[in-house]
């Protein structure tokens, strides 16, 4: 069994893990929505850029991206000397590509009749996206966004390689201090599950409830 | 001519090689109700979408209150705001209550304040007899109620004309009546309406003119009694005898 003091020691990593995950999720959200919308309505050149961004971000292992920012790009962009920031940016930029795909699927599911009705009232396409399409797409996207948060919580553990004091790093420190190889990692694993499962589950159920309420497909 | 609300000349619409509208001339004056009938696939809905500025024509001109819409520097969105559209499938915004469905155009397009928009929207919902359903979401309304909210949504914008694309085609008979009743009330209030429908009772009662469309053209047009009783083309005769059940 893990002692209470060891457990409390490990818990110190939880806020850091959650901060990295939620900040990178927010960054991905801010990037993902415009890319999804651009791929729907923008002229072809911009669409190609957006598509290229998605392809590149999905093709790079996030650990390589973090190492590149922190050890490579930090020479030119000093802010990446901060390992926490490098982790958030790497995870966030990749998450933008995934979230853009989630939103694109959700936007497509909203249906052309909604856009047509908005246009018939005299809305511009931008107004239609903002007031009609995106609010509905967001509801459809909720389960996907839940999985994305869960993925970010797990992948935030890569930041340990850059020296960030997250849950994974604390469990590794505890392993060295206690010479116990099983308990620290096992406890960390359980803590990860306790973070990912409720969030993903909550967004999933929230999404289903709203979908039923609004009769969305 | 001053009172012509919507008109078109030589209107053509093609999708790829398929020519759907084959050169249509049409006009409707303020206060008139015109009804378009015709077999499915004849181009009725396409005509409504093109003259309602939801799709650009392949060729020809559309005039709104005398102005050539596509060759002047008119703001298309502002013209669309003056043309109300009621669709075949009730296309209410599903994440908004009935009231908010009516309000959204008033706020976003016409720039009304929250209070102004609420007042105007409630007033319009009253016209379609739905004020007590204002705070329900579309999923909680019947098809007929949804369609009436759709009418209110278009009507609240104070459009110069309302276009209806088979508004009762997806409804069963009793729900059809409640929608048709609202449309008759609008006709009595001299709202300008262009309606694609096969509700012949409605057409007989309120239409100033019935137009029969076939294969991308109007084959004949005139007052209801003439077109319904005494069609001059074989195609219209055949269609009407089926529609009216062998009258």
Interface residues (C-beta under 8 A of the other chain):
Chain A: X113 X114 X116 X117 X118 X119 X120 X121 X122 X123 X124 X127 X131 X132 X135 X136 X139 X212 X213 X214 X215 X216
Chain B: X52 X54 X77 X78 X79 X80 X81 X82 X83 X84 X85 X87 X89 X91 X92 X93 X94 X95 X104 X105 X108 X109 X137 X138 X139 X153 X154 X157
